[in-house]
Amino acid sequence: MSILDLLPGDARMTPLPAGEVIFAQGDHGDLMYVVAQGTAQILVEGKVVETVGVGGIVGEMALIDAEPRSATAITKTDCVLIPLDVERFAGLVARHPEFALQVMRVLAHRLRRMDAER
C-alpha cells in the first residue's frame, strides 16, 4: 500500500513548478510533503542525493526530531505535493501503523545509502 493510499481524501494539494525550492537545508521545518505528482530532488550541500517520485516523501525528519532541515528539496518537474503538519502526521501514525512503517523504511533506506557513500 502506498503512502498516498493512507492519506485522507480531503488532503490539501499544493502545485509547484519545476525548479521550485520546497525547503532549504538549515530551515526550521514544520511540514513534510508527500509527492502526489511529479518528481523532487533532495540535495545535501548542493549535491543531489535522491530523486523522489510519486508516493515518496520529503521533509519527514523535521517532524520527527524538530531539528533544522538536514537537506534541501527542490521540484525537478512540475509537482503536486501534499503537506502534512505535525498534527496530521501524528494522526496518520496513530490510525495507520503502516504509515509509520513506511516512513521508517524511507529513513532507513536513506541512512543506509548515505553510509554506503562514505
DSSP file (Angstrom, degrees, kcal/mol; ACC not computed):
  #  RESIDUE AA STRUCTURE BP1 BP2  ACC     N-H-->O    O-->H-N    N-H-->O    O-->H-N    TCO  KAPPA ALPHA  PHI   PSI    X-CA   Y-CA   Z-CA
    1    1 A M              0   0    0      0, 0.0     2,-0.1     0, 0.0     5,-0.0   0.000 360.0 360.0 360.0 135.2    0.0    0.0    0.0
    2    2 A S    >>  -     0   0    0      1,-0.1     4,-0.7    54,-0.0     3,-0.6  -0.452 360.0-119.0 -81.1 153.2    1.3    3.4   -0.9
    3    3 A I  H >> S+     0   0    0     52,-0.4     3,-1.2     1,-0.2     4,-0.6   0.877 116.4  61.5 -56.6 -36.9    1.5    6.4    1.5
    4    4 A L  H >4 S+     0   0    0      1,-0.3     3,-0.9     2,-0.2    -1,-0.2   0.856  97.1  58.0 -59.3 -34.9   -0.9    8.1   -0.9
    5    5 A D  H <4 S+     0   0    0     -3,-0.6    -1,-0.3     1,-0.2    -2,-0.2   0.737 103.7  53.2 -67.3 -22.4   -3.5    5.4   -0.2
    6    6 A L  H << S+     0   0    0     -3,-1.2    -1,-0.2    -4,-0.7    -2,-0.2   0.582  88.2  97.9 -90.0 -11.1   -3.3    6.2    3.5
    7    7 A L  S << S-     0   0    0     -3,-0.9     4,-0.0    -4,-0.6    -3,-0.0  -0.494  83.2-102.8 -80.0 147.3   -4.0    9.9    3.2
    8    8 A P    >   -     0   0    0      0, 0.0     3,-1.7     0, 0.0    -1,-0.1  -0.321  27.5-117.5 -66.5 152.5   -7.5   11.3    3.6
    9    9 A G  T 3  S+     0   0    0      1,-0.3    -2,-0.1    -2,-0.0     0, 0.0   0.713 112.6  57.5 -62.9 -21.9   -9.4   12.3    0.5
   10   10 A D  T 3  S+     0   0    0      2,-0.0    -1,-0.3     3,-0.0     3,-0.1   0.193  74.8 143.8 -96.1  17.5   -9.6   15.9    1.6
   11   11 A A    <   -     0   0    0     -3,-1.7     2,-0.2     1,-0.1    73,-0.1  -0.308  57.6-109.7 -59.8 137.2   -5.8   16.3    1.8
   12   12 A R        -     0   0    0     71,-0.3     2,-0.4     1,-0.0    -1,-0.1  -0.493  30.5-148.5 -70.5 133.1   -4.7   19.7    0.7
   13   13 A M        -     0   0    0     -2,-0.2    69,-0.2    69,-0.2    -1,-0.0  -0.881   8.7-164.5-106.3 135.2   -2.8   19.7   -2.7
   14   14 A T  E     -A   81   0A   0     67,-3.2    67,-2.9    -2,-0.4     2,-0.3  -0.937   8.0-153.2-122.5 108.2    0.0   22.2   -3.4
   15   15 A P  E     +A   80   0A   0      0, 0.0    65,-0.3     0, 0.0    63,-0.0  -0.614  16.7 179.8 -79.9 138.9    1.1   22.6   -7.0
   16   16 A L  E     -A   79   0A   0     63,-2.8    63,-3.2    -2,-0.3     3,-0.1  -0.998  23.6-123.3-136.7 140.5    4.7   23.8   -7.6
   17   17 A P    >   -     0   0    0      0, 0.0     3,-1.3     0, 0.0    58,-0.2  -0.342  45.0 -79.1 -76.4 163.5    6.5   24.4  -10.9
   18   18 A A  T 3  S+     0   0    0      1,-0.2    58,-0.2    58,-0.1    60,-0.1  -0.319 116.7  28.4 -58.6 141.7    9.8   22.7  -11.8
   19   19 A G  T 3  S+     0   0    0     56,-3.0     2,-0.3     1,-0.3    -1,-0.2   0.493  85.0 139.4  85.7   4.0   12.8   24.2  -10.1
   20   20 A E    <   -     0   0    0     -3,-1.3    55,-2.6    55,-0.1     2,-0.5  -0.639  55.0-124.0 -83.8 135.6   10.9   25.5   -7.0
   21   21 A V  E     -D   74   0B   0     -2,-0.3    53,-0.3    53,-0.2     3,-0.1  -0.688  22.1-173.1 -77.2 122.9   12.6   25.2   -3.6
   22   22 A I  E    S-     0   0B   0     51,-3.1     2,-0.3    -2,-0.5    -1,-0.2   0.898  72.2 -23.7 -81.3 -46.3   10.3   23.2   -1.3
   23   23 A F  E     -D   73   0B   0     50,-1.3    50,-2.4     6,-0.0    -1,-0.4  -0.961  66.9-124.8-158.9 160.5   12.5   23.9    1.7
   24   24 A A    >   -     0   0    0     -2,-0.3     3,-2.3    48,-0.2    45,-0.3  -0.849  33.5 -94.7-115.4 147.1   16.2   24.7    2.3
   25   25 A Q  T 3  S+     0   0    0     -2,-0.3    45,-0.2     1,-0.3    47,-0.1  -0.309 113.1  24.9 -54.0 133.2   18.9   23.0    4.4
   26   26 A G  T 3  S+     0   0    0     43,-2.6    -1,-0.3     1,-0.3    44,-0.1   0.152  92.4 127.5  94.1 -17.9   19.1   24.6    7.8
   27   27 A D  S <  S-     0   0    0     -3,-2.3    42,-3.5    41,-0.1    -1,-0.3  -0.291  70.1-103.4 -66.2 154.4   15.5   26.0    7.7
   28   28 A H        -     0   0    0     40,-0.2     2,-0.5    -3,-0.1    -4,-0.1  -0.615  41.6-147.5 -69.9 138.7   13.1   25.3   10.6
   29   29 A G        +     0   0    0     38,-0.4    37,-0.1    -2,-0.3     3,-0.1  -0.953  38.7 153.7-120.4 125.9   10.7   22.5    9.4
   30   30 A D        +     0   0    0     -2,-0.5    56,-0.5     1,-0.1     2,-0.3   0.247  66.9  55.2-126.3   9.9    7.1   22.1   10.4
   31   31 A L  E     -B   85   0A   0     54,-0.2     2,-0.3    28,-0.1    54,-0.2  -0.993  55.8-162.2-139.5 146.7    5.8   20.3    7.4
   32   32 A M  E     -B   84   0A   0     52,-2.3    52,-2.9    -2,-0.3     2,-0.4  -0.815  22.3-138.9-114.0 166.5    6.7   17.1    5.5
   33   33 A Y  E     -BC  83  58A   0     25,-3.0    25,-2.2    -2,-0.3     2,-0.5  -0.981   9.3-153.4-133.6 139.4    5.5   16.5    1.9
   34   34 A V  E     -BC  82  57A   0     48,-2.0    48,-2.6    -2,-0.4     2,-0.7  -0.935  27.2-127.3-104.7 131.3    4.1   13.6    0.0
   35   35 A V  E     +B   81   0A   0     21,-2.8    20,-3.6    -2,-0.5    21,-0.3  -0.707  33.3 170.4 -82.0 113.6    4.7   13.7   -3.7
   36   36 A A  E    S+     0   0A   0     44,-2.8     2,-0.3    -2,-0.7    45,-0.2   0.756  71.1   8.4 -92.3 -30.2    1.3   13.3   -5.4
   37   37 A Q  E    S+B   80   0A   0     43,-1.7    43,-1.9    16,-0.1    -1,-0.4  -0.988 111.8   8.2-148.9 144.5    2.6   14.2   -9.0
   38   38 A G  S    S-     0   0    0     -2,-0.3     2,-0.3    41,-0.2    16,-0.2  -0.376  81.0 -73.2  89.9-165.4    6.0   14.8  -10.5
   39   39 A T        -     0   0    0     39,-0.2    37,-2.3    14,-0.1    38,-1.8  -0.984  33.3-165.1-137.1 148.2    9.4   14.3   -9.0
   40   40 A A  E     -FE  52  75B   0     12,-2.5    12,-3.4    -2,-0.3     2,-0.4  -0.904  13.6-136.6-127.1 156.4   11.5   16.2   -6.4
   41   41 A Q  E     -FE  51  74B   0     33,-3.5    33,-2.3    -2,-0.3     2,-0.5  -0.914   5.1-146.4-116.2 144.7   15.2   16.1   -5.6
   42   42 A I  E     -FE  50  73B   0      8,-2.9     7,-3.1    -2,-0.4     8,-1.3  -0.940  21.0-170.9-106.8 127.9   16.9   16.0   -2.2
   43   43 A L  E     -FE  48  72B   0     29,-3.2    29,-3.0    -2,-0.5     2,-0.5  -0.952  13.7-164.9-122.4 139.1   20.2   17.8   -2.0
   44   44 A V  E >  S-F   47   0B   0      3,-2.4     3,-2.0    -2,-0.4    27,-0.1  -0.991  84.8 -13.0-121.4 123.3   22.8   17.9    0.8
   45   45 A E  T 3  S-     0   0    0     -2,-0.5    -1,-0.1     1,-0.3     3,-0.1   0.858 131.6 -54.6  53.3  36.7   25.4   20.6    0.5
   46   46 A G  T 3  S+     0   0    0      1,-0.2     2,-0.5    26,-0.0    -1,-0.3   0.376 113.3 118.0  83.3  -4.2   24.2   21.2   -3.1
   47   47 A K  E <   -F   44   0B   0     -3,-2.0    -3,-2.4     1,-0.0     2,-0.4  -0.837  68.9-121.0-100.5 130.1   24.7   17.6   -4.2
   48   48 A V  E     +F   43   0B   0     -2,-0.5    -5,-0.3    -5,-0.2     3,-0.1  -0.538  36.3 169.2 -68.2 122.9   21.7   15.5   -5.3
   49   49 A V  E     +     0   0B   0     -7,-3.1     2,-0.3    -2,-0.4    -6,-0.2   0.577  62.4   6.5-110.2 -16.4   21.4   12.5   -3.0
   50   50 A E  E     -F   42   0B   0     -8,-1.3    -8,-2.9     2,-0.0     2,-0.5  -0.963  52.9-144.4-164.4 146.8   18.0   11.3   -4.1
   51   51 A T  E     -F   41   0B   0     -2,-0.3     2,-0.5   -10,-0.2   -10,-0.2  -0.979  24.1-156.1-112.7 129.7   15.2   11.8   -6.6
   52   52 A V  E     -F   40   0B   0    -12,-3.4   -12,-2.5    -2,-0.5     2,-0.1  -0.909  11.8-173.1-113.0 127.3   11.7   11.2   -5.1
   53   53 A G    >   -     0   0    0     -2,-0.5     3,-2.5     1,-0.2   -18,-0.3  -0.254  45.1 -34.6-105.2-166.0    8.7   10.3   -7.3
   54   54 A V  T 3  S+     0   0    0      1,-0.3    -1,-0.2   -16,-0.2   -18,-0.2  -0.247 129.9  18.8 -56.0 130.6    5.0    9.8   -6.8
   55   55 A G  T 3  S+     0   0    0    -20,-3.6   -52,-0.4     1,-0.3    -1,-0.3   0.292 100.4 120.0  88.7  -8.3    4.2    8.4   -3.4
   56   56 A G    <   -     0   0    0     -3,-2.5   -21,-2.8   -21,-0.3    -1,-0.3  -0.337  53.1-135.9 -83.0 169.4    7.6    9.4   -2.0
   57   57 A I  E     -C   34   0A   0    -23,-0.2     2,-0.3    -3,-0.1   -23,-0.2  -0.924  16.0-173.8-128.7 151.8    8.2   11.8    0.9
   58   58 A V  E     +C   33   0A   0    -25,-2.2   -25,-3.0    -2,-0.3    15,-0.1  -0.989  67.7  26.7-138.3 147.3   10.5   14.6    1.7
   59   59 A G  S  > S+     0   0    0     -2,-0.3     4,-0.6   -27,-0.2     3,-0.5   0.575  70.9 130.7  85.2   9.3   11.0   16.6    4.9
   60   60 A E  H >>  +     0   0    0      1,-0.2     4,-1.4     2,-0.2     3,-0.7   0.823  61.5  65.6 -67.9 -31.7    9.9   13.9    7.3
   61   61 A M  H 3> S+     0   0    0      1,-0.2     4,-2.8     2,-0.2     5,-0.4   0.880  94.9  58.0 -60.8 -37.9   12.9   14.2    9.6
   62   62 A A  H 3> S+     0   0    0     -3,-0.5     4,-1.2     1,-0.2    -1,-0.2   0.816 106.9  48.6 -63.7 -29.7   12.0   17.7   10.7
   63   63 A L  H << S+     0   0    0     -3,-0.7    -1,-0.2    -4,-0.6    -2,-0.2   0.804 114.4  46.1 -77.3 -28.2    8.6   16.4   12.0
   64   64 A I  H  < S+     0   0    0     -4,-1.4    -2,-0.2    -3,-0.2    -3,-0.1   0.903 130.1  16.7 -81.9 -42.9   10.2   13.6   13.9
   65   65 A D  H  < S-     0   0    0     -4,-2.8    -3,-0.2     2,-0.1    -2,-0.2   0.476  86.5-132.8-114.6  -1.7   13.1   15.4   15.6
   66   66 A A     <  +     0   0    0     -4,-1.2    -4,-0.1    -5,-0.4    -3,-0.1   0.739  61.6 134.1  56.8  25.5   12.2   19.1   15.4
   67   67 A E        -     0   0    0     -6,-0.3   -38,-0.4     1,-0.2    -1,-0.2  -0.575  66.3 -79.8 -95.6 164.8   15.7   19.9   14.2
   68   68 A P        -     0   0    0      0, 0.0   -40,-0.2     0, 0.0    -1,-0.2  -0.213  66.0 -75.6 -60.1 157.8   16.6   22.2   11.3
   69   69 A R        -     0   0    0    -42,-3.5   -43,-2.6   -45,-0.3     3,-0.0  -0.297  36.1-157.9 -57.3 133.1   16.3   20.8    7.8
   70   70 A S  S    S+     0   0    0    -45,-0.2     2,-0.3    -3,-0.1    -1,-0.1   0.492  73.5  19.8 -91.2  -5.4   19.2   18.4    7.0
   71   71 A A  S    S-     0   0    0    -47,-0.1     2,-0.4   -27,-0.1   -27,-0.2  -0.935  75.3-112.1-152.2 170.1   18.7   18.8    3.3
   72   72 A T  E     - E   0  43B   0    -29,-3.0   -29,-3.2    -2,-0.3     2,-0.4  -0.885  24.9-155.7-106.2 142.9   17.2   21.0    0.6
   73   73 A A  E     +DE  23  42B   0    -50,-2.4   -51,-3.1    -2,-0.4   -50,-1.3  -0.987  14.6 176.7-122.3 132.2   14.3   19.7   -1.5
   74   74 A I  E     -DE  21  41B   0    -33,-2.3   -33,-3.5    -2,-0.4     2,-0.4  -0.979  34.7-111.0-132.5 141.9   13.6   21.1   -5.0
   75   75 A T  E     - E   0  40B   0    -55,-2.6   -56,-3.0    -2,-0.4   -35,-0.3  -0.600  23.5-170.0 -72.0 128.9   11.0   20.2   -7.5
   76   76 A K  S    S+     0   0    0    -37,-2.3     2,-0.2    -2,-0.4   -36,-0.2   0.836  76.2  10.6 -85.1 -38.1   12.7   18.5  -10.5
   77   77 A T  S    S-     0   0    0    -38,-1.8   -58,-0.2   -59,-0.1     2,-0.1  -0.743 111.1 -62.2-124.7 175.1    9.5   18.6  -12.6
   78   78 A D  S    S-     0   0    0     -2,-0.2     2,-0.3   -60,-0.1   -39,-0.2  -0.445  70.1-168.3 -56.6 135.0    6.1   20.3  -12.1
   79   79 A C  E     -A   16   0A   0    -63,-3.2   -63,-2.8   -41,-0.2     2,-0.4  -0.879  32.5-150.6-130.3 157.5    4.8   18.7   -8.9
   80   80 A V  E     -AB  15  37A   0    -43,-1.9   -44,-2.8    -2,-0.3   -43,-1.7  -0.990  29.1-170.9-122.7 121.3    1.7   18.4   -6.8
   81   81 A L  E     -AB  14  35A   0    -67,-2.9   -67,-3.2    -2,-0.4   -46,-0.2  -0.826  20.2-145.2-113.7 150.8    2.7   18.0   -3.1
   82   82 A I  E     - B   0  34A   0    -48,-2.6   -48,-2.0    -2,-0.3     2,-0.2  -0.943  21.4-148.6-113.5 107.9    0.6   17.1   -0.1
   83   83 A P  E     - B   0  33A   0      0, 0.0     2,-0.4     0, 0.0   -71,-0.3  -0.544  10.9-165.8 -77.8 140.8    1.9   18.9    3.0
   84   84 A L  E     - B   0  32A   0    -52,-2.9   -52,-2.3    -2,-0.2     2,-0.1  -0.992   3.8-157.1-126.0 124.9    1.5   17.2    6.4
   85   85 A D  E  >  - B   0  31A   0     -2,-0.4     4,-2.8   -54,-0.2     5,-0.2  -0.350  40.0 -90.7 -89.2 178.7    2.0   19.1    9.6
   86   86 A V  H  > S+     0   0    0    -56,-0.5     4,-2.9     1,-0.2     5,-0.2   0.886 125.3  51.3 -59.0 -41.9    2.9   17.5   13.0
   87   87 A E  H  > S+     0   0    0      2,-0.2     4,-2.1     1,-0.2    -1,-0.2   0.933 113.7  42.6 -63.9 -46.4   -0.8   17.0   14.0
   88   88 A R  H  > S+     0   0    0      2,-0.2     4,-2.4     1,-0.2    -2,-0.2   0.898 114.2  52.5 -67.1 -39.5   -1.8   15.3   10.7
   89   89 A F  H  X S+     0   0    0     -4,-2.8     4,-2.3     2,-0.2    -2,-0.2   0.944 110.7  46.9 -58.9 -49.7    1.5   13.2   10.8
   90   90 A A  H  X S+     0   0    0     -4,-2.9     4,-2.3     1,-0.2    -1,-0.2   0.880 111.1  52.5 -62.3 -38.7    0.7   12.1   14.3
   91   91 A G  H  X S+     0   0    0     -4,-2.1     4,-2.6    -5,-0.2     5,-0.3   0.903 109.5  48.7 -63.4 -41.4   -2.9   11.3   13.4
   92   92 A L  H  X S+     0   0    0     -4,-2.4     4,-2.7     2,-0.2     7,-0.3   0.904 110.9  50.4 -64.9 -40.8   -1.7    9.2   10.5
   93   93 A V  H  < S+     0   0    0     -4,-2.3     7,-0.2     1,-0.2    -2,-0.2   0.914 113.8  45.9 -62.1 -42.6    0.8    7.3   12.7
   94   94 A A  H  < S+     0   0    0     -4,-2.3    -2,-0.2     1,-0.2    -1,-0.2   0.901 121.4  35.9 -68.1 -41.7   -2.0    6.6   15.2
   95   95 A R  H  < S+     0   0    0     -4,-2.6    -2,-0.2     1,-0.2    -1,-0.2   0.792 126.8  34.0 -83.4 -29.1   -4.6    5.5   12.7
   96   96 A H    >X  -     0   0    0     -4,-2.7     3,-1.8    -5,-0.3     4,-1.1  -0.770  56.4-177.4-132.9  87.2   -2.4    3.7   10.2
   97   97 A P  H 3> S+     0   0    0      0, 0.0     4,-2.2     0, 0.0     5,-0.2   0.806  86.6  66.3 -53.4 -28.7    0.7    1.9   11.7
   98   98 A E  H 3> S+     0   0    0      1,-0.2     4,-2.4     2,-0.2     5,-0.2   0.844  95.0  57.4 -61.6 -33.1    1.6    1.0    8.1
   99   99 A F  H <> S+     0   0    0     -3,-1.8     4,-2.3    -7,-0.3    -1,-0.2   0.942 106.9  47.4 -61.1 -47.5    2.2    4.8    7.5
  100  100 A A  H  X S+     0   0    0     -4,-1.1     4,-2.5    -8,-0.2    -2,-0.2   0.906 111.6  51.0 -61.1 -41.9    4.8    4.9   10.4
  101  101 A L  H  X S+     0   0    0     -4,-2.2     4,-2.3     1,-0.2    -1,-0.2   0.894 109.2  50.5 -63.0 -40.3    6.5    1.7    9.0
  102  102 A Q  H  X S+     0   0    0     -4,-2.4     4,-2.1     2,-0.2    -1,-0.2   0.906 110.5  48.9 -66.2 -40.5    6.7    3.2    5.5
  103  103 A V  H  X S+     0   0    0     -4,-2.3     4,-2.4     1,-0.2    -2,-0.2   0.920 111.4  50.2 -63.5 -42.9    8.3    6.4    6.9
  104  104 A M  H  X S+     0   0    0     -4,-2.5     4,-2.7     1,-0.2    -2,-0.2   0.882 108.1  53.3 -63.1 -37.5   10.7    4.3    8.9
  105  105 A R  H  X S+     0   0    0     -4,-2.3     4,-2.7     2,-0.2    -1,-0.2   0.911 108.7  49.5 -62.9 -41.8   11.6    2.4    5.8
  106  106 A V  H  X S+     0   0    0     -4,-2.1     4,-2.5     2,-0.2     5,-0.2   0.944 112.5  47.5 -61.6 -47.7   12.4    5.6    3.9
  107  107 A L  H  X S+     0   0    0     -4,-2.4     4,-2.4     1,-0.2    -2,-0.2   0.916 113.5  47.6 -60.1 -44.2   14.6    6.8    6.8
  108  108 A A  H  X S+     0   0    0     -4,-2.7     4,-2.7     2,-0.2     5,-0.2   0.917 111.7  50.2 -64.4 -43.2   16.4    3.5    7.0
  109  109 A H  H  X S+     0   0    0     -4,-2.7     4,-2.3     1,-0.2    -2,-0.2   0.920 112.5  46.6 -61.0 -45.0   16.9    3.4    3.2
  110  110 A R  H  X S+     0   0    0     -4,-2.5     4,-2.3     2,-0.2    -1,-0.2   0.895 112.8  49.6 -66.6 -39.6   18.3    6.9    3.1
  111  111 A L  H  X S+     0   0    0     -4,-2.4     4,-2.5    -5,-0.2    -2,-0.2   0.929 111.5  48.3 -64.8 -45.7   20.6    6.3    6.1
  112  112 A R  H  X S+     0   0    0     -4,-2.7     4,-2.3     1,-0.2    -2,-0.2   0.909 112.4  49.1 -61.5 -42.1   22.0    3.1    4.6
  113  113 A R  H  X S+     0   0    0     -4,-2.3     4,-1.4    -5,-0.2    -1,-0.2   0.914 111.5  48.5 -65.8 -41.8   22.6    4.8    1.3
  114  114 A M  H  < S+     0   0    0     -4,-2.3     4,-0.5     1,-0.2    -1,-0.2   0.896 111.9  50.0 -64.7 -39.7   24.4    7.7    2.9
  115  115 A D  H >< S+     0   0    0     -4,-2.5     3,-1.0     1,-0.2    -2,-0.2   0.898 109.1  51.9 -63.6 -40.5   26.5    5.3    4.9
  116  116 A A  H 3< S+     0   0    0     -4,-2.3    -1,-0.2     1,-0.2    -2,-0.2   0.798 105.5  56.0 -67.4 -27.7   27.4    3.4    1.8
  117  117 A E  T 3<        0   0    0     -4,-1.4    -1,-0.2     1,-0.2    -2,-0.2   0.567 360.0 360.0 -82.3  -8.5   28.5    6.6    0.0
  118  118 A R    <         0   0    0     -3,-1.0    -1,-0.2    -4,-0.5    -2,-0.1   0.491 360.0 360.0 -73.3 360.0   31.0    7.5    2.7
